Amino acid sequence: MHRNVMLIDDFALDRFLAEKVIEKNSFAERVTTFSSAIDGLSFLRSTDEEEQLPDVIFLDIYMPIMNGFQFLDNFVGLPELVQSKCKIVILSSSSAAEDKERIGNYPFVKDFIIKPLSAEKLDQLSL
C-alpha cells in the first residue's frame, strides 16, 4: 500500500470516483485532491517533510489555466526530494497517440491510464 496519493483533476466527478476507487482498494492511506495543477504544485513546493509528500500523483492532462503538460514542465524544477519520491501516473480521458508520445519525454511519468480508474487498472500499475 502506498502511504500518500495526490489526485489532480479539474472535474469533480472524476476526482470523486478516482478517490473512491483508491480508498476501496486500499491503494493509499491518504488521498489529497486538487482541482487545479497550480494548487498541486503549490502544495509540492510548500511541503518540505518527506512523509507529507505523495508517493503517487495521478494527473489529468487537460485542465484549464495550467494543463498536465505544464505541471510536468514545472515538476522538473521542484526539489530533488520531491522528484525522487513522487511517481506520476497520467489519468486522462485522452487516448491520443501524440499525448502518449509527448508524455514519453518525461522520465518521472511511470504510467498512463485511460479514465475511469478501476481496481484492475490500479493492479496493473508499473510503479
Secondary structure, 3 states (H helix, E strand, C coil): CEEEEEEECCCHHHHHHHHHHHHHCCCEEEEEEECCHHHHHHHHHHCCCHHHCCCEEEECCCCCCCCHHHHHHHHCCCCHHHHHHCEEEEEECCCCHHHHHHHCCCCCEEEEEECCCCHHHHHCCCC
